[in-house]
């Protein structure tokens, strides 16, 4: 977002992406033909309550559809075995055609070719005269007039050296939890959403697990079936027993839905706790909690007005969510342009 708006205003931009793909915590799975299959990161937005999301969906021409929630859920472990139970949905909750990755892809398509450089981990940002010197993990360096760090605050504090940043900002960054950093998400694909034929919403609320919360994740036309679930196993157990987790996910779905769930087309589990670009040691050491909007220091420039932080956890709006990320990039770019830099 920041790169697009700065580029649109005539600034020369380079996006240094530490991973081998763009999107960060937004990660949509596609098949060889480019068809969206599932989301391994965030799934929903709420346009009626998120004006920044609503504006950018319209501007980028991205369509949405309601989260399927027709019929009762299955709950288990709450004083009994699996049983049907109506559960309320959330008004305004929608999914995006093509997944949230469409937001990332549409923004990237609007910045110059070659501006995004993958597999470039930033390890150091240091003042150099009236510019900043950006050090990369391959020992190369880039000089820029201004730098925007659009990376989780704790991960940045843990792995990027920033001489002169100041203790107050460093302590604040470490205190800001990274939303969903220690979460694992399982997606399971089927030939059809068979649970709908049984009158079920595809939702599960479970104290038994391993998935503690499951939702229908099928496409709008339901030409295949999909479920996604948040995994309740702690990170150390997930990492030590990945195949056992896959088997337990399938066993849970068979336990809930019966034999129709026995033969999925695909099971994909994304464990964000294993991604050091997202999850920091501090995140692993604490009980996960949704970040609250932080103080204004997070949204102010540093290193004599040359360094900015723009990530969902710096936003005072929808902190930790997709809208927070869009708002952080947008507001940071606007501040840079307004300053005449």
N, C-alpha and C positions, 0 to 999 in steps of 0.2 A: 504494500500500500504506500509506504513512504517513498519507495523508489519510483513508483508510477507517478505520484503527484509531483515529486521533484523533477523527474524527467519531463513531465508534461509542461512544467514551468521553465524548461530550458536548461536545467542543470545536467551535467554529465554524471551519471551514476554507475557504480559497480556494486553488484550484490555478491558478497562472499558467503557462500553456503557451505557449512561444515559437513553436511551429509551428502549422500549420492543422489538425493532427490530434493525437490522443493516442497515446502508445506509445513515443516516442523511437526507439531502435534496433529495437524490436519493430515490425514493419510488415507486416501481412498484406494481400494483394490480394484484393478481393472483386468479384463482378459486381454488376449492377444489382439483383439479387434478394437480395443479401446473402450469396450462397454463397461460401465460402472457395475461392480458386483457388491461391494460392501465397504463400510467405513471402519477403520481400525482406531481412529481417533474420535473427535466429536461428531455427532450425528445431526443434532437439532439446532434450529434457530427459532425465535419467537417474534416474527415481524410486527404483530400488533403492539408489542411492548418494547421492541428494539428498533428505534427509528433509524439508527445508523445502518443496521442490517437491511431494513426495508428500502432505504434509499439506494444502497449499493446493489441489491438484487435487481432493482429496476434499471439502474445505470448500466450494469453489466449484462442485462437481459438474461438473468438466471431465473428459472421457474421453480416453484415449490409445490409440494403436495402434503396433505395432512398425514400425520403418523397414524397408521392403522391401529385401531383400538376397539374394534367391534367384538362384543362378546366378553364373557368372564375371563379372568386370569386363573392360573393354578397357583395355589400357595401350599407350601409344605414346611413342616418343622415347627409350625406355630401351634404346638399342642396336639399335633396329629399328622397323619400322612397326607399325600397330595389330595387336594380337593378344590373344587371350583369356587371362585369368590369374585364378585364384581369389584373392580378397582377403578377409581376415578382417573380420567386422563387429565392432561393439562391443556387448557384453552390456549390456542395460538401456536401450539407446538407443530412445526412442520419440518419436513426433510427437503433437500434440494435435488432436483433432477441432475444426475451426474455426480452427486455427492458434494460435500463442502470443498473438495478439491477443485471444483469449478471456480470457486472464488479465487483460488491461488492461480489457476491456469489462465483465467481471464485477465487478471492483473498482470501476469508475466507477459501475456501476448501484447500488452500495451506499452512495454518498455523496449528499448532497442535490442536487437539480436546481439547475443554475446555478452549482454550486461550481467547475466547470471553465471557465476562460475562455481561449479559444484566441487565437492571434496576439498574445500579450502577452509581449514579450521583456523580461526583467529586465536592467537595465544598472547598477544600483547598490543596495547594501544598506548602510545606515549607522545607527549607534546614535542614538537620539533619546529622551533621558530613559530611562524604563524599557521602551521599545519599540524597534522597528526600523522605519526608513523605507525602503520598497522603491520605487526609481525604475524607470519603464518607458520603453521607447524612444519612446513618444508624448509624453513629458515629464510624464505624469501620475504620481501617487504613491499608495502604499497604506501605511498604518501597521498593524503587526501586533505582537503581544506576542512571538511566536516565529516564526522563519523556518527552513524546511528547504529547502536547495538540493539538488534531485534531478537534477542535471545533471552531465555528464562534467567531471571535475576540471580538466583542461587547458583545455577550452573555457570553463569558468567563470573560471579564472584569467586567460584572455586577454581576456574581454569584459565581465566584471562587476567594477565597482569596489567594494571592500569596505574602506573606511578602518578602520584599527585591527585588521585581521585578524592581523597579525604576519608577520614575514619567514619564520620557520620553516615556517609553514603554507603560505604562498605558494610557497616553494621546493619543498615536498613535493608540492603539487598539480601543479606543472609537471613534476615527475619521474614522475608516475604515468601511464603510457601508457594510452590509451583503446582498449580491445579492439575490433578490427574497424573502427576509425575510418577507415582508408585503404583498406578493402576495397571491391570492387565485386562484386555478385552478380547473375548472370543467371538468369532463369527462362524456360523455354520450354514452351508448352502445345501438346498435340496431341489429336486426336480420341480416341486410344486409346494405351495404353502398349505400342506395337508391339514394343519390344525384349524384352518378356516372352515373346511368342510365339516369339522366336528363342532362348529359354532364357537371356537375359542379365539381369543385375541392374540394368542402367541406370547402373552406375558406370563412371567413366572416371578414370584417372590418367595425366596427360599432361605431358611436357616440351615439347610442341610448342605447345599452347594454341590459342586464347587462354584457354580454361578449363583450369585445372590439376587441378581435382578436380570431378567431377560425380556426382550421386546421383539416384536415382528420387525424384520428388516428387509422384507420383500420389496421389489420395485413397484411402482404405482400400477403397472399393468399386470402384475402378479404372474409374469411368464416364467418365473422360477420362485422358489421359496428361500427365505433366509431368516435367520434369527441371530441376534447378537446378545451377549451377556457380559456383565461385569463379574470378574473372577474374585472370589472372596479369600482364596488362599493367600497367605503372606508372601512377600517377594522371595525370601530365602527358600521356602518350600517350592514355589513355582520354578525357580531357577535350578534347583537340585533334582526336580522330578518332572521335566517337561513332557515326556511321553505319558507318564502317569496322569498328568493333568489333562492331556488330550483324551485319554481313555475315560477319565472321570467325567469330563464334559459330555461325551457321548452317552455314557451310562446314565447321567442325570436326565438327558432328553428322552431316552428310552423309558426311563422310570416315569417320567411325566406324561409323555405322549404315546407310549406304546411302541409296537413293532414298526410303525410307519417311520419312526425316527432312526431306525437302525443303519440305514445306508445313505449317509450324506454324500454329496458330490465333493465337498471340500470342508475342512476345518482349518481355520487360520487363527492363531493367537498372537497378539501383539503385546509384549510385555514392556511397557514404557520404563519400568524400573531398570532395565538393562541398557537404556540409551543414555549415555553420559552427556549428550548434548541437551538432554531434557531434564534428567533426574540427577540431583546432586547428592553427595553424602549426607547433607543436612536434611534433605527430603526423606531419605531412607531412615534417618535416625528419629524422626518424629511421627506422631499420629497424623495422617492426612487430614487437612481441613481446608475449606474453601477460603481463599484469600480475601480479606477485606480491602477496600480502597486505601491505599497508602498515602502518606503525606505528600505535599507539593514538591518536596525535594526530588522525588522520583521523576517528575515531569519537567524539571528545570535543566538547563544545559550545564555541563561541567567542563573542566579544563579550559577555562577562559571562553566559554560559550561555544566550544567546538565539538563536544561530545554529548550525545543525546541517547537516552534509553527509550525504546518503543517496543513494548511487549505487552501482552494481555494483562499481566500483573501490574503494569504501571498505570493502567487506565483507571480513572475514577468512575467509569461507566461500564457495567457488565464485567467487572474484574474477573479474569480467568476464563472468560467465555470468548466465542468467536467475535461477538460484537466488540468486546474489549480490545481484541487484537486489531480489528479494523479501525476503531476509534483511536487507539494509540498511534498507529502509523499515520492516520490522517491528521491528527492534531499536531504531531511532531513535525510533519512536513510543513504544515501551515505556519507553525511558530518559526521554523527556519526561514521560510520565505518572507514572513512578516518582519524578521530581524534584518533583512537585507543581506544575509550571509550567502 
